[in-house]
């Protein structure tokens, strides 16, 4: 049996362009794709931290070193300029692969500069009241 796991994410990237009349759904700086292991035409889920929208689409290449995150076509209705997004890709793994799996987590500042790359998320601690 296969299970679906987080493969990679671009955490808190900012929308730099919104293009309703453009072919392709989400253009991402090719440096970001390289850092995360994501690929052109790969299916992704996008979570808009700013407005709560969630949608699936696919990736296309944006110019290297441009820091571009452009949401295009029908998906452009789900975002606005400067919205904060989390872009995730997933992988289907069998039981032997699960134990060895480590996602690639790429973190950004508000200018879309990569600030960190990790392979795990710290255990969440409960806040005391």
Rosetta constraint file for C-alpha pairs under 8 A:
AtomPair CA 1 CA 94 HARMONIC 6.02 0.50
AtomPair CA 1 CA 95 HARMONIC 7.21 0.50
AtomPair CA 2 CA 92 HARMONIC 5.76 0.50
AtomPair CA 2 CA 93 HARMONIC 5.13 0.50
AtomPair CA 2 CA 94 HARMONIC 4.46 0.50
AtomPair CA 2 CA 95 HARMONIC 6.96 0.50
AtomPair CA 3 CA 92 HARMONIC 5.37 0.50
AtomPair CA 3 CA 93 HARMONIC 5.43 0.50
AtomPair CA 3 CA 94 HARMONIC 6.44 0.50
AtomPair CA 3 CA 95 HARMONIC 7.94 0.50
AtomPair CA 4 CA 90 HARMONIC 6.40 0.50
AtomPair CA 4 CA 91 HARMONIC 5.54 0.50
AtomPair CA 4 CA 92 HARMONIC 4.46 0.50
AtomPair CA 4 CA 93 HARMONIC 6.30 0.50
AtomPair CA 5 CA 90 HARMONIC 5.46 0.50
AtomPair CA 5 CA 91 HARMONIC 5.45 0.50
AtomPair CA 5 CA 92 HARMONIC 6.40 0.50
AtomPair CA 5 CA 93 HARMONIC 7.16 0.50
AtomPair CA 6 CA 88 HARMONIC 7.09 0.50
AtomPair CA 6 CA 89 HARMONIC 6.24 0.50
AtomPair CA 6 CA 90 HARMONIC 4.51 0.50
AtomPair CA 6 CA 91 HARMONIC 6.41 0.50
AtomPair CA 6 CA 103 HARMONIC 6.07 0.50
AtomPair CA 7 CA 88 HARMONIC 7.48 0.50
AtomPair CA 7 CA 89 HARMONIC 5.48 0.50
AtomPair CA 7 CA 90 HARMONIC 4.54 0.50
AtomPair CA 7 CA 91 HARMONIC 5.48 0.50
AtomPair CA 7 CA 102 HARMONIC 7.55 0.50
AtomPair CA 7 CA 103 HARMONIC 4.70 0.50
AtomPair CA 7 CA 104 HARMONIC 6.47 0.50
AtomPair CA 8 CA 36 HARMONIC 5.85 0.50
AtomPair CA 8 CA 37 HARMONIC 6.99 0.50
AtomPair CA 8 CA 38 HARMONIC 6.94 0.50
AtomPair CA 8 CA 88 HARMONIC 5.75 0.50
AtomPair CA 8 CA 89 HARMONIC 5.34 0.50
AtomPair CA 8 CA 90 HARMONIC 6.83 0.50
AtomPair CA 8 CA 103 HARMONIC 5.23 0.50
AtomPair CA 8 CA 104 HARMONIC 4.58 0.50
AtomPair CA 8 CA 105 HARMONIC 5.63 0.50
AtomPair CA 8 CA 106 HARMONIC 7.78 0.50
AtomPair CA 9 CA 36 HARMONIC 6.81 0.50
AtomPair CA 9 CA 86 HARMONIC 6.75 0.50
AtomPair CA 9 CA 87 HARMONIC 5.40 0.50
AtomPair CA 9 CA 88 HARMONIC 4.32 0.50
AtomPair CA 9 CA 89 HARMONIC 6.38 0.50
AtomPair CA 9 CA 103 HARMONIC 7.94 0.50
AtomPair CA 9 CA 104 HARMONIC 6.54 0.50
AtomPair CA 9 CA 105 HARMONIC 5.06 0.50
AtomPair CA 9 CA 106 HARMONIC 6.09 0.50
AtomPair CA 10 CA 32 HARMONIC 7.69 0.50
AtomPair CA 10 CA 36 HARMONIC 7.23 0.50
AtomPair CA 10 CA 86 HARMONIC 5.63 0.50
AtomPair CA 10 CA 87 HARMONIC 5.09 0.50
AtomPair CA 10 CA 88 HARMONIC 6.58 0.50
AtomPair CA 10 CA 105 HARMONIC 6.41 0.50
AtomPair CA 10 CA 106 HARMONIC 4.97 0.50
AtomPair CA 10 CA 107 HARMONIC 6.19 0.50
AtomPair CA 10 CA 108 HARMONIC 7.63 0.50
AtomPair CA 11 CA 85 HARMONIC 6.93 0.50
AtomPair CA 11 CA 86 HARMONIC 4.74 0.50
AtomPair CA 11 CA 87 HARMONIC 6.72 0.50
AtomPair CA 11 CA 105 HARMONIC 7.09 0.50
AtomPair CA 11 CA 106 HARMONIC 5.93 0.50
AtomPair CA 11 CA 107 HARMONIC 4.89 0.50
AtomPair CA 11 CA 108 HARMONIC 6.35 0.50
AtomPair CA 12 CA 49 HARMONIC 7.80 0.50
AtomPair CA 12 CA 84 HARMONIC 5.35 0.50
AtomPair CA 12 CA 85 HARMONIC 5.09 0.50
AtomPair CA 12 CA 86 HARMONIC 5.27 0.50
AtomPair CA 12 CA 107 HARMONIC 6.69 0.50
AtomPair CA 12 CA 108 HARMONIC 5.95 0.50
AtomPair CA 12 CA 109 HARMONIC 7.48 0.50
AtomPair CA 12 CA 110 HARMONIC 7.90 0.50
AtomPair CA 13 CA 69 HARMONIC 7.46 0.50
AtomPair CA 13 CA 84 HARMONIC 5.60 0.50
AtomPair CA 13 CA 85 HARMONIC 5.29 0.50
AtomPair CA 13 CA 86 HARMONIC 6.54 0.50
AtomPair CA 13 CA 107 HARMONIC 7.78 0.50
AtomPair CA 13 CA 108 HARMONIC 5.85 0.50
AtomPair CA 13 CA 109 HARMONIC 7.42 0.50
AtomPair CA 13 CA 110 HARMONIC 7.19 0.50
AtomPair CA 13 CA 112 HARMONIC 5.74 0.50
AtomPair CA 14 CA 69 HARMONIC 6.73 0.50
AtomPair CA 14 CA 81 HARMONIC 7.90 0.50
AtomPair CA 14 CA 82 HARMONIC 5.19 0.50
AtomPair CA 14 CA 83 HARMONIC 5.58 0.50
AtomPair CA 14 CA 84 HARMONIC 4.65 0.50
AtomPair CA 14 CA 85 HARMONIC 6.16 0.50
AtomPair CA 14 CA 110 HARMONIC 6.57 0.50
AtomPair CA 14 CA 111 HARMONIC 7.33 0.50
AtomPair CA 14 CA 112 HARMONIC 6.30 0.50
AtomPair CA 15 CA 68 HARMONIC 7.46 0.50
AtomPair CA 15 CA 69 HARMONIC 5.04 0.50
AtomPair CA 15 CA 70 HARMONIC 6.14 0.50
AtomPair CA 15 CA 71 HARMONIC 7.29 0.50
AtomPair CA 15 CA 79 HARMONIC 7.80 0.50
AtomPair CA 15 CA 80 HARMONIC 7.16 0.50
AtomPair CA 15 CA 81 HARMONIC 5.34 0.50
AtomPair CA 15 CA 82 HARMONIC 4.71 0.50
AtomPair CA 15 CA 83 HARMONIC 5.39 0.50
AtomPair CA 15 CA 84 HARMONIC 6.54 0.50
AtomPair CA 15 CA 85 HARMONIC 7.28 0.50
AtomPair CA 16 CA 67 HARMONIC 7.99 0.50
AtomPair CA 16 CA 68 HARMONIC 5.74 0.50
AtomPair CA 16 CA 69 HARMONIC 5.31 0.50
AtomPair CA 16 CA 70 HARMONIC 5.88 0.50
AtomPair CA 16 CA 81 HARMONIC 5.89 0.50
AtomPair CA 16 CA 82 HARMONIC 6.10 0.50
AtomPair CA 17 CA 68 HARMONIC 7.30 0.50
AtomPair CA 17 CA 69 HARMONIC 6.38 0.50
AtomPair CA 17 CA 70 HARMONIC 4.36 0.50
AtomPair CA 17 CA 71 HARMONIC 6.44 0.50
AtomPair CA 17 CA 81 HARMONIC 6.18 0.50
AtomPair CA 18 CA 70 HARMONIC 5.51 0.50
AtomPair CA 18 CA 71 HARMONIC 5.08 0.50
AtomPair CA 18 CA 72 HARMONIC 5.88 0.50
AtomPair CA 18 CA 76 HARMONIC 5.65 0.50
AtomPair CA 18 CA 79 HARMONIC 7.42 0.50
AtomPair CA 18 CA 80 HARMONIC 6.74 0.50
AtomPair CA 18 CA 81 HARMONIC 6.52 0.50
AtomPair CA 19 CA 70 HARMONIC 7.03 0.50
AtomPair CA 19 CA 71 HARMONIC 6.34 0.50
AtomPair CA 19 CA 72 HARMONIC 4.59 0.50
AtomPair CA 19 CA 73 HARMONIC 6.32 0.50
AtomPair CA 19 CA 76 HARMONIC 6.22 0.50
AtomPair CA 20 CA 72 HARMONIC 5.34 0.50
AtomPair CA 20 CA 73 HARMONIC 4.43 0.50
AtomPair CA 20 CA 74 HARMONIC 6.46 0.50
AtomPair CA 20 CA 75 HARMONIC 7.84 0.50
AtomPair CA 20 CA 76 HARMONIC 5.43 0.50
AtomPair CA 20 CA 77 HARMONIC 7.51 0.50
AtomPair CA 21 CA 72 HARMONIC 7.11 0.50
AtomPair CA 21 CA 73 HARMONIC 5.65 0.50
AtomPair CA 22 CA 72 HARMONIC 5.70 0.50
AtomPair CA 22 CA 73 HARMONIC 5.49 0.50
AtomPair CA 23 CA 72 HARMONIC 7.00 0.50
AtomPair CA 23 CA 73 HARMONIC 6.34 0.50
AtomPair CA 24 CA 58 HARMONIC 7.58 0.50
AtomPair CA 24 CA 59 HARMONIC 7.50 0.50
AtomPair CA 24 CA 60 HARMONIC 6.41 0.50
AtomPair CA 24 CA 72 HARMONIC 6.21 0.50
AtomPair CA 24 CA 73 HARMONIC 6.68 0.50
AtomPair CA 25 CA 57 HARMONIC 6.05 0.50
AtomPair CA 25 CA 58 HARMONIC 5.87 0.50
AtomPair CA 25 CA 59 HARMONIC 6.43 0.50
AtomPair CA 25 CA 60 HARMONIC 7.07 0.50
AtomPair CA 25 CA 71 HARMONIC 5.91 0.50
AtomPair CA 25 CA 72 HARMONIC 4.61 0.50
AtomPair CA 25 CA 73 HARMONIC 5.80 0.50
AtomPair CA 25 CA 74 HARMONIC 7.65 0.50
AtomPair CA 25 CA 75 HARMONIC 6.50 0.50
AtomPair CA 26 CA 57 HARMONIC 7.12 0.50
AtomPair CA 26 CA 58 HARMONIC 6.28 0.50
AtomPair CA 26 CA 59 HARMONIC 5.02 0.50
AtomPair CA 26 CA 60 HARMONIC 5.92 0.50
AtomPair CA 26 CA 69 HARMONIC 6.99 0.50
AtomPair CA 26 CA 70 HARMONIC 5.54 0.50
AtomPair CA 26 CA 71 HARMONIC 4.54 0.50
AtomPair CA 26 CA 72 HARMONIC 5.73 0.50
AtomPair CA 27 CA 59 HARMONIC 5.86 0.50
AtomPair CA 27 CA 60 HARMONIC 4.64 0.50
AtomPair CA 27 CA 61 HARMONIC 5.22 0.50
AtomPair CA 27 CA 62 HARMONIC 5.03 0.50
AtomPair CA 27 CA 68 HARMONIC 7.08 0.50
AtomPair CA 27 CA 69 HARMONIC 5.74 0.50
AtomPair CA 27 CA 70 HARMONIC 4.94 0.50
AtomPair CA 27 CA 71 HARMONIC 6.51 0.50
AtomPair CA 27 CA 72 HARMONIC 7.61 0.50
AtomPair CA 28 CA 32 HARMONIC 6.82 0.50
AtomPair CA 28 CA 33 HARMONIC 7.01 0.50
AtomPair CA 28 CA 59 HARMONIC 6.86 0.50
AtomPair CA 28 CA 60 HARMONIC 6.44 0.50
AtomPair CA 28 CA 61 HARMONIC 5.47 0.50
AtomPair CA 28 CA 62 HARMONIC 4.88 0.50
AtomPair CA 28 CA 63 HARMONIC 7.88 0.50
AtomPair CA 28 CA 67 HARMONIC 7.65 0.50
AtomPair CA 28 CA 68 HARMONIC 5.62 0.50
AtomPair CA 28 CA 69 HARMONIC 4.88 0.50
AtomPair CA 28 CA 70 HARMONIC 6.65 0.50
AtomPair CA 29 CA 33 HARMONIC 6.82 0.50
AtomPair CA 29 CA 61 HARMONIC 6.27 0.50
AtomPair CA 29 CA 62 HARMONIC 4.49 0.50
AtomPair CA 29 CA 63 HARMONIC 5.51 0.50
AtomPair CA 29 CA 64 HARMONIC 5.28 0.50
AtomPair CA 29 CA 65 HARMONIC 6.43 0.50
AtomPair CA 29 CA 66 HARMONIC 6.02 0.50
AtomPair CA 29 CA 67 HARMONIC 5.43 0.50
AtomPair CA 29 CA 68 HARMONIC 5.12 0.50
AtomPair CA 29 CA 69 HARMONIC 6.75 0.50
AtomPair CA 30 CA 34 HARMONIC 6.18 0.50
AtomPair CA 30 CA 61 HARMONIC 5.67 0.50
AtomPair CA 30 CA 62 HARMONIC 5.87 0.50
AtomPair CA 30 CA 63 HARMONIC 6.37 0.50
AtomPair CA 30 CA 64 HARMONIC 5.01 0.50
AtomPair CA 30 CA 65 HARMONIC 7.53 0.50
AtomPair CA 31 CA 35 HARMONIC 6.13 0.50
AtomPair CA 31 CA 64 HARMONIC 5.72 0.50
AtomPair CA 31 CA 65 HARMONIC 6.44 0.50
AtomPair CA 32 CA 36 HARMONIC 6.19 0.50
AtomPair CA 33 CA 37 HARMONIC 5.77 0.50
AtomPair CA 33 CA 38 HARMONIC 4.85 0.50
AtomPair CA 33 CA 39 HARMONIC 6.20 0.50
AtomPair CA 33 CA 40 HARMONIC 7.93 0.50
AtomPair CA 34 CA 38 HARMONIC 6.63 0.50
AtomPair CA 34 CA 39 HARMONIC 7.79 0.50
AtomPair CA 35 CA 106 HARMONIC 7.22 0.50
AtomPair CA 36 CA 104 HARMONIC 5.63 0.50
AtomPair CA 36 CA 105 HARMONIC 6.79 0.50
AtomPair CA 36 CA 106 HARMONIC 6.26 0.50
AtomPair CA 37 CA 104 HARMONIC 7.35 0.50
AtomPair CA 38 CA 42 HARMONIC 6.97 0.50
AtomPair CA 38 CA 89 HARMONIC 7.19 0.50
AtomPair CA 39 CA 59 HARMONIC 7.14 0.50
AtomPair CA 40 CA 58 HARMONIC 7.77 0.50
AtomPair CA 40 CA 59 HARMONIC 5.23 0.50
AtomPair CA 40 CA 60 HARMONIC 4.99 0.50
AtomPair CA 40 CA 61 HARMONIC 6.11 0.50
AtomPair CA 41 CA 58 HARMONIC 5.29 0.50
AtomPair CA 41 CA 59 HARMONIC 4.80 0.50
AtomPair CA 41 CA 60 HARMONIC 5.76 0.50
AtomPair CA 42 CA 58 HARMONIC 5.27 0.50
AtomPair CA 42 CA 59 HARMONIC 5.59 0.50
AtomPair CA 42 CA 89 HARMONIC 7.75 0.50
AtomPair CA 43 CA 56 HARMONIC 7.04 0.50
AtomPair CA 43 CA 57 HARMONIC 5.70 0.50
AtomPair CA 43 CA 58 HARMONIC 4.29 0.50
AtomPair CA 43 CA 59 HARMONIC 6.71 0.50
AtomPair CA 43 CA 89 HARMONIC 6.74 0.50
AtomPair CA 44 CA 56 HARMONIC 5.64 0.50
AtomPair CA 44 CA 57 HARMONIC 5.56 0.50
AtomPair CA 44 CA 58 HARMONIC 5.57 0.50
AtomPair CA 44 CA 59 HARMONIC 7.19 0.50
AtomPair CA 44 CA 87 HARMONIC 6.56 0.50
AtomPair CA 44 CA 88 HARMONIC 5.47 0.50
AtomPair CA 44 CA 89 HARMONIC 4.79 0.50
AtomPair CA 44 CA 90 HARMONIC 7.52 0.50
AtomPair CA 45 CA 54 HARMONIC 7.18 0.50
AtomPair CA 45 CA 55 HARMONIC 5.71 0.50
AtomPair CA 45 CA 56 HARMONIC 4.32 0.50
AtomPair CA 45 CA 57 HARMONIC 6.44 0.50
AtomPair CA 45 CA 87 HARMONIC 5.94 0.50
AtomPair CA 45 CA 88 HARMONIC 5.31 0.50
AtomPair CA 45 CA 89 HARMONIC 6.52 0.50
AtomPair CA 46 CA 54 HARMONIC 5.67 0.50
AtomPair CA 46 CA 55 HARMONIC 5.40 0.50
AtomPair CA 46 CA 56 HARMONIC 6.07 0.50
AtomPair CA 46 CA 57 HARMONIC 7.59 0.50
AtomPair CA 46 CA 85 HARMONIC 6.64 0.50
AtomPair CA 46 CA 86 HARMONIC 5.78 0.50
AtomPair CA 46 CA 87 HARMONIC 4.59 0.50
AtomPair CA 46 CA 88 HARMONIC 6.37 0.50
AtomPair CA 47 CA 52 HARMONIC 6.92 0.50
AtomPair CA 47 CA 53 HARMONIC 6.16 0.50
AtomPair CA 47 CA 54 HARMONIC 4.62 0.50
AtomPair CA 47 CA 55 HARMONIC 6.82 0.50
AtomPair CA 47 CA 85 HARMONIC 5.60 0.50
AtomPair CA 47 CA 86 HARMONIC 5.10 0.50
AtomPair CA 47 CA 87 HARMONIC 6.44 0.50
AtomPair CA 48 CA 52 HARMONIC 5.22 0.50
AtomPair CA 48 CA 53 HARMONIC 5.16 0.50
AtomPair CA 48 CA 54 HARMONIC 6.15 0.50
AtomPair CA 48 CA 79 HARMONIC 7.25 0.50
AtomPair CA 48 CA 83 HARMONIC 6.94 0.50
AtomPair CA 48 CA 84 HARMONIC 6.05 0.50
AtomPair CA 48 CA 85 HARMONIC 4.58 0.50
AtomPair CA 48 CA 86 HARMONIC 6.53 0.50
AtomPair CA 49 CA 53 HARMONIC 7.66 0.50
AtomPair CA 49 CA 83 HARMONIC 7.31 0.50
AtomPair CA 49 CA 84 HARMONIC 5.40 0.50
AtomPair CA 49 CA 85 HARMONIC 5.58 0.50
AtomPair CA 49 CA 86 HARMONIC 7.17 0.50
AtomPair CA 50 CA 83 HARMONIC 5.48 0.50
AtomPair CA 50 CA 84 HARMONIC 5.60 0.50
AtomPair CA 50 CA 85 HARMONIC 7.50 0.50
AtomPair CA 51 CA 79 HARMONIC 7.86 0.50
AtomPair CA 51 CA 83 HARMONIC 7.83 0.50
AtomPair CA 53 CA 78 HARMONIC 6.27 0.50
AtomPair CA 53 CA 79 HARMONIC 7.89 0.50
AtomPair CA 54 CA 78 HARMONIC 8.00 0.50
AtomPair CA 55 CA 75 HARMONIC 7.63 0.50
AtomPair CA 55 CA 78 HARMONIC 7.99 0.50
AtomPair CA 57 CA 75 HARMONIC 7.61 0.50
AtomPair CA 62 CA 66 HARMONIC 7.39 0.50
AtomPair CA 62 CA 68 HARMONIC 6.28 0.50
AtomPair CA 62 CA 69 HARMONIC 7.72 0.50
AtomPair CA 63 CA 68 HARMONIC 7.32 0.50
AtomPair CA 67 CA 111 HARMONIC 7.96 0.50
AtomPair CA 67 CA 112 HARMONIC 5.71 0.50
AtomPair CA 67 CA 113 HARMONIC 7.22 0.50
AtomPair CA 71 CA 75 HARMONIC 6.22 0.50
AtomPair CA 71 CA 76 HARMONIC 5.22 0.50
AtomPair CA 71 CA 79 HARMONIC 7.34 0.50
AtomPair CA 72 CA 76 HARMONIC 4.92 0.50
AtomPair CA 73 CA 77 HARMONIC 8.00 0.50
AtomPair CA 75 CA 79 HARMONIC 7.42 0.50
AtomPair CA 76 CA 80 HARMONIC 7.62 0.50
AtomPair CA 79 CA 83 HARMONIC 6.44 0.50
AtomPair CA 93 CA 97 HARMONIC 5.65 0.50
AtomPair CA 93 CA 98 HARMONIC 6.09 0.50
AtomPair CA 94 CA 98 HARMONIC 6.42 0.50
AtomPair CA 95 CA 99 HARMONIC 7.39 0.50
AtomPair CA 96 CA 100 HARMONIC 7.67 0.50
AtomPair CA 97 CA 101 HARMONIC 6.10 0.50
AtomPair CA 102 CA 119 HARMONIC 5.47 0.50
AtomPair CA 102 CA 120 HARMONIC 6.87 0.50
AtomPair CA 103 CA 119 HARMONIC 5.21 0.50
AtomPair CA 103 CA 120 HARMONIC 6.81 0.50
AtomPair CA 104 CA 117 HARMONIC 6.95 0.50
AtomPair CA 104 CA 118 HARMONIC 6.09 0.50
AtomPair CA 104 CA 119 HARMONIC 5.02 0.50
AtomPair CA 104 CA 120 HARMONIC 7.80 0.50
AtomPair CA 105 CA 117 HARMONIC 5.51 0.50
AtomPair CA 105 CA 118 HARMONIC 5.10 0.50
AtomPair CA 105 CA 119 HARMONIC 5.82 0.50
AtomPair CA 105 CA 120 HARMONIC 7.32 0.50
AtomPair CA 106 CA 114 HARMONIC 6.87 0.50
AtomPair CA 106 CA 115 HARMONIC 7.79 0.50
AtomPair CA 106 CA 116 HARMONIC 6.02 0.50
AtomPair CA 106 CA 117 HARMONIC 4.55 0.50
AtomPair CA 106 CA 118 HARMONIC 6.65 0.50
AtomPair CA 107 CA 114 HARMONIC 5.74 0.50
AtomPair CA 107 CA 115 HARMONIC 5.57 0.50
AtomPair CA 107 CA 116 HARMONIC 5.14 0.50
AtomPair CA 107 CA 117 HARMONIC 6.18 0.50
AtomPair CA 108 CA 112 HARMONIC 5.36 0.50
AtomPair CA 108 CA 113 HARMONIC 5.35 0.50
AtomPair CA 108 CA 114 HARMONIC 4.54 0.50
AtomPair CA 108 CA 115 HARMONIC 5.20 0.50
AtomPair CA 108 CA 116 HARMONIC 7.16 0.50
AtomPair CA 109 CA 113 HARMONIC 5.53 0.50
AtomPair CA 109 CA 114 HARMONIC 6.70 0.50
AtomPair CA 109 CA 115 HARMONIC 6.35 0.50
